[in-house]
Amino acid sequence: MKERIVQEIKRHREEIFQIARELYEHPEISEQEYFAEKLLTEHLEKHGFQTEHGTCGIPTAFTAVCKGGRPGPRIAFLCEYDALEGIGHGCGHNLISAMSFGAALGLKAVLEETGGEIVVLGTPAEETNGAKVAMAREGIFKDILAALMLHPDSVSKESGSSLALDALRFRFRGKTAHASAAPEKGVNALDAVLLMFNGINALRQHVTDDVRMHGIIAEGGLRPNIVPDYAEARFNFRAAERKNLNEVVEKAKECARGAARMTGASVEIDYYELSNDDMVTNPVLGRLMAKNFRYMGETEVRPASREMGSMDMGNVSHVAPAAHGFIGLGDHELVLHTKEVAECTVSENGKKAAERGACVLALTGYDVLASAEVQEEIRKTFAGEGR
């Protein structure tokens, strides 16, 4: 049965890679992925999937479904397809979509025998307001037994964990005045931002090693001779677990409030992007995915580890059993979010990765559908994680 899946994916390898190439040639930033949504849904419809546009009210999100010959678990393959401004597909989301599309075709070849249901989810805006956050919140993954995806990287890696993320905006308001003639009449909003930065920097020696705090000054005034009445800072705060992150964020907010009091400014604090939870890989799905890497002849697969970035797949993993592995592009020097990665996705190495990755995903989905014991183990381990 597994060889049937592999051969089906090989039979469609050109179409799978065509998707990766077309997305590479038409990069769209977060929440503008109209070409990508149309491309993927048209290809899925051609292969008998029933599609729904605008999932969760997000214009560039979609759901595509194919049901088997009898009832069974629902397996979800997740597509990402937003590009990076000025870089294109430097995070390889074009390959993510191609692999998930290919996996759906491969698993569909045996769905009549296994039963169950394949769900392909188009999840836009991973780089900003990740659609998976809303999907997880709105119950899209409620009946999903396995949510699966692979991400390109320099080398293949098992599914591990990631950092929870909060993206905060601090808006300070003061009062303008001539900076030389009447500085005493002003309230310097930029000074409040600088004091907040100093406070947050002082926090660094009092947080755990997994915590990351990095920010920018988005606005800091208009001219040197005008006391700035408005200044804005944006920060990303990250930690290995949501509970710890919540505590860190509250301390950072107190730094901002203290800075406002010291300068006489006021401060408004909000979230400029949706928050990501930490990724929790289901151990059964992680084990199956690792096994299928080996089945496909992957010679170097690094063990599961904590990724020091963040992902909206983390939110999914808190509401459904999930695995998010990495497929190697054959170059250890590659660094994500670069034009070099974008170019690699449409190289021969990228083509091979798309095919191998689609097979790994489809075979993992098959392992779930084919075994009632595996299905029960997934449910038990997910419940045991306290979800």
Summary of the structure (lengths in Angstrom):
residues: 387
radius of gyration: 23.2
end to end distance: 32.8
largest distance: 82.9
contacts: 1462
relative contact order: 0.18
helix: 44%
strand: 24%
